């Protein structure tokens, strides 16, 4: 037993709940950023393909938009708080 631990501090190696919450929030922000920037890139690819009458580019842009939307929606299902 570590003599520096008081009776209030847990002896486990689990991250502190406040630190865990901060990491989860950063993960939320990261997913939102990836989703938003990817959607913007997909829109740009689709528009560029439309100007060039290139169906493959348009479909690729639409695919990027769908994938980025999935990232953005995944952010909504990550728990924000600890269940203790």
N, CA, C and O of each residue as an XYZ file, in Angstrom:
336
protein
N       0.848     -1.182      0.000
C       0.000      0.000      0.000
C       0.884      1.233      0.000
O       1.850      1.312      0.759
N       0.562      2.170     -0.829
C       1.334      3.400     -0.947
C       1.031      4.312      0.238
O      -0.137      4.610      0.485
N       2.039      4.764      0.975
C       1.777      5.613      2.137
C       1.283      7.002      1.765
O       0.752      7.712      2.619
N       1.448      7.410      0.494
C       1.020      8.744      0.085
C      -0.473      8.812     -0.238
O      -1.031      9.902     -0.362
N      -1.114      7.662     -0.373
C      -2.536      7.637     -0.669
C      -3.329      7.848      0.617
O      -3.014      7.259      1.652
N      -4.330      8.667      0.549
C      -5.220      8.834      1.693
C      -6.386      7.874      1.520
O      -6.493      7.203      0.494
N      -7.243      7.808      2.501
C      -8.375      6.888      2.427
C      -9.399      7.325      1.388
O     -10.264      6.530      1.018
N      -9.328      8.568      0.905
C     -10.290      9.069     -0.084
C      -9.867      8.791     -1.517
O     -10.707      8.803     -2.417
N      -8.600      8.544     -1.746
C      -8.110      8.373     -3.103
C      -8.172      6.906     -3.519
O      -7.806      6.030     -2.735
N      -8.629      6.626     -4.732
C      -8.642      5.236     -5.197
C      -7.227      4.764     -5.500
O      -6.385      5.550     -5.933
N      -6.970      3.494     -5.275
C      -5.642      2.933     -5.511
C      -5.504      2.358     -6.915
O      -4.442      1.841     -7.262
N      -6.545      2.437     -7.721
C      -6.489      1.860     -9.063
C      -5.758      2.788    -10.019
O      -5.495      3.949     -9.708
N      -5.434      2.247    -11.194
C      -4.754      3.021    -12.229
C      -5.730      3.685    -13.183
O      -5.310      4.231    -14.204
N      -7.012      3.653    -12.881
C      -8.027      4.260    -13.750
C      -7.862      5.767    -13.758
O      -7.522      6.357    -12.733
N      -8.102      6.405    -14.911
C      -7.979      7.860    -14.971
C      -9.023      8.541    -14.096
O     -10.112      8.014    -13.866
N      -8.671      9.692    -13.632
C      -9.576     10.481    -12.795
C     -10.835     10.811    -13.603
O     -10.728     11.097    -14.796
N     -12.024     10.781    -12.989
C     -13.262     11.032    -13.742
C     -13.263     12.375    -14.477
O     -13.781     12.467    -15.590
N     -12.698     13.401    -13.876
C     -12.678     14.710    -14.539
C     -11.770     14.672    -15.765
O     -12.095     15.250    -16.802
N     -10.636     13.993    -15.645
C      -9.721     13.877    -16.784
C     -10.351     13.041    -17.893
O     -10.205     13.357    -19.074
N     -11.052     11.973    -17.512
C     -11.736     11.130    -18.494
C     -12.795     11.927    -19.237
O     -12.943     11.794    -20.452
N     -13.539     12.762    -18.499
C     -14.571     13.585    -19.118
C     -13.951     14.569    -20.107
O     -14.516     14.825    -21.170
N     -12.794     15.117    -19.758
C     -12.100     16.031    -20.663
C     -11.673     15.303    -21.932
O     -11.787     15.847    -23.030
N     -11.180     14.072    -21.785
C     -10.769     13.306    -22.964
C     -11.960     12.978    -23.852
O     -11.854     13.028    -25.078
N     -13.099     12.641    -23.238
C     -14.297     12.333    -24.018
C     -14.766     13.572    -24.774
O     -15.172     13.485    -25.933
N     -14.708     14.715    -24.115
C     -15.115     15.956    -24.796
C     -14.176     16.293    -25.946
O     -14.621     16.761    -26.993
N     -12.885     16.058    -25.760
C     -11.938     16.289    -26.860
C     -12.212     15.330    -28.019
O     -12.089     15.701    -29.186
N     -12.582     14.100    -27.687
C     -12.943     13.131    -28.721
C     -14.175     13.612    -29.483
O     -14.235     13.492    -30.706
N     -15.164     14.161    -28.758
C     -16.350     14.736    -29.406
C     -15.952     15.841    -30.375
O     -16.416     15.879    -31.515
N     -15.102     16.724    -29.919
C     -14.673     17.846    -30.763
C     -13.912     17.334    -31.978
O     -14.094     17.841    -33.085
N     -13.059     16.329    -31.777
C     -12.317     15.755    -32.891
C     -13.224     15.139    -33.936
O     -13.013     15.331    -35.134
N     -14.242     14.393    -33.489
C     -15.197     13.819    -34.444
C     -15.971     14.897    -35.181
O     -16.219     14.776    -36.381
N     -16.355     15.952    -34.471
C     -17.088     17.039    -35.117
C     -16.220     17.731    -36.170
O     -16.697     18.062    -37.256
N     -14.956     17.944    -35.847
C     -14.045     18.592    -36.793
C     -13.837     17.718    -38.027
O     -13.903     18.200    -39.158
N     -13.585     16.427    -37.799
C     -13.389     15.510    -38.930
C     -14.643     15.457    -39.793
O     -14.555     15.498    -41.020
N     -15.804     15.365    -39.160
C     -17.057     15.305    -39.913
C     -17.313     16.556    -40.731
O     -17.709     16.480    -41.894
N     -17.087     17.704    -40.119
C     -17.356     18.975    -40.807
C     -16.393     19.204    -41.963
O     -16.817     19.543    -43.068
N     -15.095     19.019    -41.713
C     -14.112     19.256    -42.772
C     -14.230     18.231    -43.901
O     -14.035     18.564    -45.069
N     -14.545     16.999    -43.552
C     -14.730     15.985    -44.589
C     -15.963     16.281    -45.437
O     -15.943     16.087    -46.652
N     -17.028     16.748    -44.805
C     -18.224     17.108    -45.572
C     -17.924     18.252    -46.522
O     -18.366     18.242    -47.671
N     -17.170     19.244    -46.045
C     -16.800     20.365    -46.915
C     -15.949     19.878    -48.089
O     -16.132     20.333    -49.218
N     -15.021     18.957    -47.826
C     -14.199     18.412    -48.906
C     -15.059     17.614    -49.885
O     -14.859     17.695    -51.097
N     -16.010     16.846    -49.366
C     -16.903     16.083    -50.243
C     -17.751     16.983    -51.122
O     -17.965     16.696    -52.300
N     -18.232     18.071    -50.542
C     -19.020     19.029    -51.335
C     -18.150     19.635    -52.434
O     -18.592     19.788    -53.572
N     -16.904     19.979    -52.082
C     -16.000     20.558    -53.080
C     -15.705     19.566    -54.199
O     -15.670     19.945    -55.370
N     -15.494     18.307    -53.851
C     -15.232     17.279    -54.875
C     -16.447     17.107    -55.774
O     -16.310     16.998    -56.993
N     -17.637     17.084    -55.178
C     -18.860     16.903    -55.969
C     -19.095     18.092    -56.901
O     -19.487     17.908    -58.053
N     -18.859     19.299    -56.413
C     -19.054     20.492    -57.254
C     -18.033     20.511    -58.387
O     -18.377     20.803    -59.532
N     -16.765     20.197    -58.063
C     -15.731     20.160    -59.097
C     -16.069     19.115    -60.155
O     -15.907     19.353    -61.352
N     -16.541     17.955    -59.700
C     -16.948     16.919    -60.659
C     -18.125     17.350    -61.505
O     -18.223     16.983    -62.676
N     -19.032     18.138    -60.910
C     -20.174     18.653    -61.670
C     -19.751     19.629    -62.754
O     -20.305     19.627    -63.853
N     -18.756     20.474    -62.438
C     -18.260     21.418    -63.436
C     -17.569     20.700    -64.592
O     -17.628     21.146    -65.738
N     -16.920     19.593    -64.281
C     -16.198     18.843    -65.310
C     -17.071     17.781    -65.976
O     -16.603     17.064    -66.860
N     -18.332     17.674    -65.561
C     -19.248     16.629    -66.044
C     -18.633     15.247    -65.832
O     -18.734     14.372    -66.691
N     -17.999     15.067    -64.685
C     -17.331     13.818    -64.348
C     -18.171     13.106    -63.283
O     -18.143     13.468    -62.107
N     -18.902     12.108    -63.711
C     -19.826     11.404    -62.816
C     -19.079     10.708    -61.674
O     -19.591     10.636    -60.557
N     -17.876     10.194    -61.944
C     -17.100      9.500    -60.915
C     -16.736     10.452    -59.777
O     -16.839     10.084    -58.606
N     -16.312     11.675    -60.111
C     -15.981     12.652    -59.083
C     -17.205     13.041    -58.266
O     -17.117     13.198    -57.048
N     -18.328     13.196    -58.922
C     -19.555     13.551    -58.212
C     -19.932     12.443    -57.233
O     -20.265     12.724    -56.082
N     -19.885     11.196    -57.676
C     -20.228     10.082    -56.796
C     -19.212      9.921    -55.670
O     -19.577      9.551    -54.554
N     -17.940     10.195    -55.953
C     -16.926     10.158    -54.899
C     -17.203     11.233    -53.860
O     -17.094     10.980    -52.660
N     -17.557     12.415    -54.303
C     -17.901     13.506    -53.378
C     -19.099     13.153    -52.522
O     -19.113     13.429    -51.323
N     -20.089     12.552    -53.122
C     -21.279     12.132    -52.367
C     -20.905     11.056    -51.342
O     -21.405     11.063    -50.218
N     -20.032     10.141    -51.733
C     -19.570      9.111    -50.794
C     -18.822      9.706    -49.615
O     -19.004      9.277    -48.476
N     -17.976     10.701    -49.891
C     -17.246     11.366    -48.803
C     -18.225     12.073    -47.874
O     -18.040     12.058    -46.657
N     -19.250     12.683    -48.426
C     -20.255     13.347    -47.600
C     -20.954     12.333    -46.701
O     -21.172     12.609    -45.521
N     -21.306     11.169    -47.232
C     -21.974     10.140    -46.415
C     -21.074      9.642    -45.288
O     -21.530      9.485    -44.155
N     -19.805      9.394    -45.589
C     -18.872      8.901    -44.563
C     -18.660      9.968    -43.489
O     -18.642      9.659    -42.298
N     -18.501     11.215    -43.909
C     -18.295     12.275    -42.927
C     -19.533     12.482    -42.065
O     -19.418     12.812    -40.884
N     -20.697     12.294    -42.636
C     -21.921     12.393    -41.852
C     -21.969     11.280    -40.813
O     -22.440     11.497    -39.697
N     -21.494     10.109    -41.164
C     -21.441      9.002    -40.199
C     -20.503      9.342    -39.040
O     -20.824      9.048    -37.888
N     -19.347      9.957    -39.325
C     -18.449     10.402    -38.256
C     -19.138     11.414    -37.355
O     -19.040     11.340    -36.130
N     -19.823     12.345    -37.963
C     -20.471     13.401    -37.197
C     -21.589     12.834    -36.324
O     -21.752     13.255    -35.179
N     -22.353     11.891    -36.851
C     -23.435     11.277    -36.080
C     -22.863     10.391    -34.970
O     -23.463     10.281    -33.901
N     -21.708      9.757    -35.211
C     -21.080      8.936    -34.177
C     -20.761      9.760    -32.943
O     -20.770      9.238    -31.828
N     -20.483     11.025    -33.127
C     -20.215     11.914    -32.000
C     -21.404     11.967    -31.044
O     -21.223     12.117    -29.836
N     -22.596     11.847    -31.568
C     -23.789     11.949    -30.739
C     -23.968     10.752    -29.825
O     -24.659     10.856    -28.811
N     -23.361      9.610    -30.156
C     -23.569      8.395    -29.392
C     -22.452      8.085    -28.418
O     -22.513      7.069    -27.725
N     -21.426      8.934    -28.341
C     -20.370      8.758    -27.353
C     -20.841      9.364    -26.044
O     -21.272     10.517    -26.006
N     -20.758      8.586    -24.968
C     -21.232      9.065    -23.670
C     -20.390     10.235    -23.190
O     -19.170     10.259    -23.354
N     -21.064     11.195    -22.599
C     -20.396     12.391    -22.108
C     -20.003     12.276    -20.646
O     -19.038     12.912    -20.223
N     -20.719     11.485    -19.866
C     -20.459     11.403    -18.434
C     -20.235      9.957    -18.016
O     -20.626      9.017    -18.708
N     -19.599      9.814    -16.870
C     -19.355      8.489    -16.318
C     -20.640      7.946    -15.698
O     -21.437      8.715    -15.161
N     -20.851      6.628    -15.764
C     -22.102      6.026    -15.295
C     -22.059      5.593    -13.836
O     -22.866      4.755    -13.434
N     -21.173      6.117    -13.049
C     -21.071      5.676    -11.662
C     -22.095      6.274    -10.768
O     -22.116      5.983     -9.572
